Amino acid sequence: PQGIQVAKTLGAVYLRPASIFLDEWDGTCPECDIALKAGLQLVLTVRNDGRGQATSPPRDLAAYQRTLGQVLDTYRPVVLVVENEENSALFYTGTPEDYATELKAACQVAHRKGIPCTNGGLVSTLVALLVYDHYRESGQQAQARDFARRVFTPKEQQLIDSPRAREQLRKGKALLASYRAAGADYVNFHWYIADAQALEEAVAFLKARTGLPVLTNEIGQHTDDPNQTTAIMGKIVELGLPIAVWFSVDAPKARALVNPDGSLRPTGEAFRRFIKERFGGDQ
């Protein structure tokens, strides 16, 4: 209930509300209304269907575009995010080709309304895997080994060359190749890895591979270590990412900045202090 006040206390200017599902659209998004009334700008994820399960690609693109247009007219987000983690079968059932078609249709609608658009956000582990694979493919074996040591757990390192990892790499490369042609204004990725240098390497890779500026609508951490919070936020500012949304929710692979009662954890205090010191507390 006090979520918007917490966001204001932290010094946030953007809010990523819960996804809007077009098959359920009834003209309203109460969370969006509250955020806009509080002066926050929306980084809005729109999904075709499938609340509680993976989204399927739209079958009728014209109908999809009409409903999406209504959403954008109503809420005017600072950026439209098309689907969520499109490389993950947990969130999207389509192929990279299906996704490229949907992204193009969505960006056409957004651009007609003067709103930039971006992809749903590649999963953190896949982004790391893509960077590691890039080092290996380009003959930078020492850099590949160093990167793997810094970003992958021992268990993940054992799975780097697994069939599943190779399939994810194939899908990730196909998706990256499609974003700019589909009309995306940014390339969007998710990130939970503690190493700030790895974050810089990932942003450089994504920018070089897509030719697009980089943003993240989901960045967070697995621990309550405030030093990680400060280091990652500092790197985001150093790299000049135009938008970065912190994932402040307790989940199996994430820790919120706040306790369930809304009080700030050490990470939340670090976040608030960083914003105040860098931006005067109002950005």
C-alpha positions as CSV (number, residue, x, y, z in Angstrom):
1,P,0.0,0.0,0.0
2,Q,2.9,2.4,0.8
3,G,4.8,1.4,-2.3
4,I,4.6,4.8,-4.1
5,Q,5.8,6.6,-1.0
6,V,8.7,4.1,-0.8
7,A,9.6,4.9,-4.4
8,K,9.5,8.7,-3.6
9,T,11.6,8.1,-0.5
10,L,14.2,6.3,-2.5
11,G,14.4,9.1,-5.0
12,A,13.0,7.2,-8.0
13,V,11.7,9.0,-11.1
14,Y,10.6,5.9,-13.0
15,L,8.3,3.1,-12.0
16,R,7.8,-0.2,-13.8
17,P,4.3,-1.3,-12.9
18,A,3.0,-4.8,-13.3
19,S,2.7,-5.8,-16.9
20,I,-0.5,-4.9,-18.8
21,F,-1.9,-7.9,-20.7
22,L,-3.7,-6.8,-23.8
23,D,-6.2,-9.7,-23.7
24,E,-7.4,-8.3,-20.4
25,W,-7.3,-4.6,-21.2
26,D,-10.4,-2.8,-19.9
27,G,-9.0,0.8,-20.2
28,T,-7.5,1.0,-16.7
29,C,-4.3,0.3,-14.9
30,P,-4.8,1.4,-11.2
31,E,-1.1,1.1,-10.4
32,C,-0.2,3.3,-13.4
33,D,-2.8,5.9,-12.3
34,I,-1.3,6.1,-8.8
35,A,2.3,6.4,-10.1
36,L,1.4,9.2,-12.6
37,K,-0.5,11.0,-9.9
38,A,2.6,10.9,-7.7
39,G,4.7,12.3,-10.5
40,L,6.5,9.2,-11.5
41,Q,7.1,8.3,-15.2
42,L,6.2,4.8,-16.5
43,V,8.5,2.3,-18.0
44,L,5.6,0.1,-19.2
45,T,5.8,-3.6,-20.1
46,V,2.9,-4.7,-22.3
47,R,2.3,-8.4,-22.9
48,N,0.0,-10.0,-25.4
49,D,-1.7,-12.5,-23.2
50,G,-1.0,-15.3,-20.6
51,R,-1.2,-13.9,-17.1
52,G,0.3,-16.5,-14.9
53,Q,1.9,-18.3,-17.8
54,A,4.0,-17.8,-20.8
55,T,2.8,-15.3,-23.4
56,S,2.0,-16.4,-26.9
57,P,2.7,-14.2,-30.0
58,P,-0.3,-12.3,-31.3
59,R,-2.2,-14.0,-34.1
60,D,-4.0,-10.9,-35.3
61,L,-1.5,-8.1,-35.6
62,A,-4.1,-5.5,-36.5
63,A,-6.1,-6.2,-33.4
64,Y,-2.9,-6.3,-31.3
65,Q,-1.9,-2.9,-32.6
66,R,-5.4,-1.4,-32.0
67,T,-5.4,-2.4,-28.3
68,L,-1.8,-1.5,-27.8
69,G,-2.6,2.0,-29.2
70,Q,-5.3,2.4,-26.6
71,V,-2.9,1.5,-23.8
72,L,-0.3,4.0,-25.1
73,D,-2.9,6.8,-25.6
74,T,-4.1,6.3,-22.0
75,Y,-0.7,6.1,-20.2
76,R,2.0,7.6,-22.4
77,P,4.9,5.7,-20.9
78,V,8.4,7.1,-21.2
79,V,9.3,3.9,-23.0
80,L,7.2,0.9,-24.2
81,V,8.7,-2.5,-23.2
82,V,7.4,-5.3,-25.5
83,E,6.9,-8.5,-23.6
84,N,9.2,-9.7,-20.7
85,E,12.4,-11.8,-21.1
86,E,11.6,-12.9,-24.6
87,N,14.4,-15.5,-24.6
88,S,12.8,-17.3,-21.7
89,A,10.2,-20.1,-22.1
90,L,8.9,-19.1,-18.7
91,F,7.6,-15.8,-20.3
92,Y,7.3,-16.3,-24.0
93,T,6.3,-19.2,-26.2
94,G,7.3,-17.8,-29.6
95,T,10.4,-18.1,-31.7
96,P,12.9,-15.2,-32.3
97,E,11.1,-14.7,-35.6
98,D,7.7,-14.5,-33.9
99,Y,9.1,-12.0,-31.4
100,A,10.7,-9.8,-34.2
101,T,7.3,-9.6,-35.9
102,E,5.6,-8.6,-32.7
103,L,8.3,-6.1,-31.8
104,K,8.0,-4.4,-35.2
105,A,4.3,-4.2,-34.9
106,A,4.5,-2.7,-31.4
107,C,7.2,-0.2,-32.3
108,Q,5.2,1.0,-35.3
109,V,2.3,1.9,-33.0
110,A,4.6,3.5,-30.4
111,H,6.5,5.6,-32.9
112,R,3.2,6.9,-34.4
113,K,2.5,8.3,-30.9
114,G,6.0,9.6,-30.3
115,I,6.9,7.0,-27.8
116,P,10.2,5.0,-27.9
117,C,10.1,1.2,-27.7
118,T,12.4,-1.5,-26.6
119,N,12.6,-5.3,-26.3
120,G,11.4,-7.1,-23.2
121,G,14.9,-7.6,-21.6
122,L,17.2,-10.5,-22.1
123,V,17.8,-12.6,-19.0
124,S,20.8,-11.7,-16.9
125,T,22.5,-15.2,-17.3
126,L,22.1,-15.2,-21.1
127,V,23.6,-11.7,-21.4
128,A,26.6,-13.0,-19.4
129,L,26.8,-16.1,-21.6
130,L,26.7,-14.0,-24.8
131,V,29.6,-11.9,-23.6
132,Y,31.6,-15.0,-22.6
133,D,30.9,-16.6,-26.0
134,H,31.9,-13.4,-27.8
135,Y,35.3,-13.4,-26.1
136,R,35.8,-17.0,-27.0
137,E,34.7,-16.6,-30.6
138,S,37.0,-13.6,-31.1
139,G,40.0,-15.5,-29.8
140,Q,40.2,-13.7,-26.4
141,Q,40.5,-16.8,-24.3
142,A,42.1,-15.2,-21.3
143,Q,39.4,-12.6,-21.2
144,A,36.8,-15.4,-21.5
145,R,38.2,-17.3,-18.6
146,D,38.5,-14.2,-16.4
147,F,34.9,-13.1,-17.2
148,A,33.6,-16.6,-16.4
149,R,35.4,-16.6,-13.1
150,R,33.9,-13.3,-12.1
151,V,30.3,-13.8,-13.2
152,F,29.4,-17.5,-13.1
153,T,28.9,-19.7,-10.1
154,P,30.8,-23.0,-10.0
155,K,27.6,-24.8,-11.0
156,E,27.0,-22.3,-13.9
157,Q,30.5,-22.8,-15.1
158,Q,29.9,-26.5,-15.4
159,L,26.9,-25.8,-17.7
160,I,28.6,-23.2,-20.0
161,D,28.9,-25.7,-22.8
162,S,25.7,-27.7,-22.2
163,P,23.1,-28.2,-24.9
164,R,20.8,-25.9,-23.1
165,A,23.4,-23.1,-23.0
166,R,24.1,-23.6,-26.7
167,E,20.4,-23.3,-27.5
168,Q,20.1,-20.2,-25.4
169,L,23.1,-18.7,-27.2
170,R,21.5,-19.5,-30.6
171,K,18.2,-17.8,-29.5
172,G,20.0,-14.8,-27.9
173,K,22.0,-14.1,-31.1
174,A,18.9,-14.3,-33.3
175,L,17.1,-11.9,-31.0
176,L,19.9,-9.4,-30.9
177,A,20.1,-9.5,-34.7
178,S,16.4,-8.5,-34.9
179,Y,15.9,-5.6,-32.6
180,R,17.2,-2.7,-34.7
181,A,15.5,-3.9,-37.9
182,A,12.3,-4.2,-35.9
183,G,12.5,-0.6,-35.0
184,A,13.6,-0.7,-31.4
185,D,15.1,2.5,-30.0
186,Y,17.0,0.8,-27.3
187,V,18.3,-2.7,-26.4
188,N,17.0,-3.8,-23.0
189,F,18.6,-6.3,-20.7
190,H,18.2,-7.6,-17.2
191,W,21.1,-7.9,-14.7
192,Y,21.7,-9.5,-11.3
193,I,25.5,-10.1,-11.4
194,A,27.5,-8.4,-8.6
195,D,30.6,-7.6,-10.7
196,A,30.5,-4.0,-11.9
197,Q,33.2,-4.5,-14.5
198,A,31.1,-7.3,-16.0
199,L,28.2,-4.9,-16.2
200,E,30.4,-2.5,-18.2
201,E,31.5,-5.4,-20.5
202,A,27.9,-6.4,-21.1
203,V,26.8,-2.9,-22.0
204,A,29.7,-2.5,-24.4
205,F,28.8,-5.9,-26.0
206,L,25.1,-5.1,-26.4
207,K,25.8,-1.7,-27.8
208,A,28.3,-3.0,-30.3
209,R,26.2,-6.0,-31.4
210,T,22.9,-4.1,-31.9
211,G,24.0,-0.6,-32.7
212,L,21.5,0.7,-30.2
213,P,21.8,2.6,-26.9
214,V,21.3,0.4,-23.9
215,L,18.9,0.5,-21.0
216,T,17.7,-1.9,-18.3
217,N,14.1,-2.2,-16.9
218,E,15.3,-4.8,-14.4
219,I,18.5,-4.7,-12.4
220,G,18.9,-6.0,-8.9
221,Q,20.8,-8.3,-6.6
222,H,20.6,-11.6,-4.7
223,T,22.0,-10.3,-1.4
224,D,21.5,-7.5,1.1
225,D,25.0,-6.1,0.5
226,P,24.8,-2.3,0.2
227,N,28.3,-2.2,-1.3
228,Q,27.0,-4.0,-4.4
229,T,24.1,-1.6,-4.7
230,T,26.3,1.4,-4.7
231,A,28.9,-0.2,-7.0
232,I,26.3,-1.2,-9.6
233,M,24.5,2.2,-9.4
234,G,27.8,4.0,-9.8
235,K,28.6,1.9,-12.9
236,I,25.1,2.7,-14.4
237,V,25.7,6.4,-14.0
238,E,29.3,6.1,-15.3
239,L,28.1,4.3,-18.4
240,G,25.3,6.8,-19.0
241,L,22.4,4.4,-19.2
242,P,19.4,6.7,-19.8
243,I,17.0,4.4,-17.8
244,A,17.6,1.8,-15.2
245,V,14.9,0.3,-13.1
246,W,15.8,-1.5,-9.9
247,F,13.9,-4.7,-9.2
248,S,12.9,-4.2,-5.6
249,V,10.8,-7.4,-5.0
250,D,11.6,-10.4,-2.8
251,A,11.7,-13.3,-5.2
252,P,13.6,-16.7,-5.5
253,K,16.5,-14.9,-7.2
254,A,16.1,-11.3,-6.0
255,R,16.1,-9.3,-2.8
256,A,14.1,-6.1,-2.4
257,L,15.5,-2.8,-1.2
258,V,12.8,-2.7,1.5
259,N,11.3,-4.9,4.1
260,P,7.6,-6.0,3.8
261,D,6.6,-3.2,6.1
262,G,8.2,-0.6,3.7
263,S,11.2,0.2,5.9
264,L,14.5,0.4,4.0
265,R,17.0,-2.4,4.2
266,P,20.7,-1.5,4.1
267,T,20.6,-1.8,0.3
268,G,17.6,0.6,0.3
269,E,19.5,3.1,2.4
270,A,22.5,2.8,0.1
271,F,20.2,3.4,-2.9
272,R,18.5,6.4,-1.3
273,R,21.9,7.9,-0.3
274,F,23.4,7.4,-3.7
275,I,20.5,9.2,-5.4
276,K,20.6,12.1,-2.9
277,E,24.3,12.5,-3.2
278,R,24.5,12.3,-7.0
279,F,21.2,14.0,-7.9
280,G,20.1,16.0,-4.9
281,G,17.4,13.5,-4.0
282,D,14.9,14.6,-6.7
283,Q,16.1,12.5,-9.7
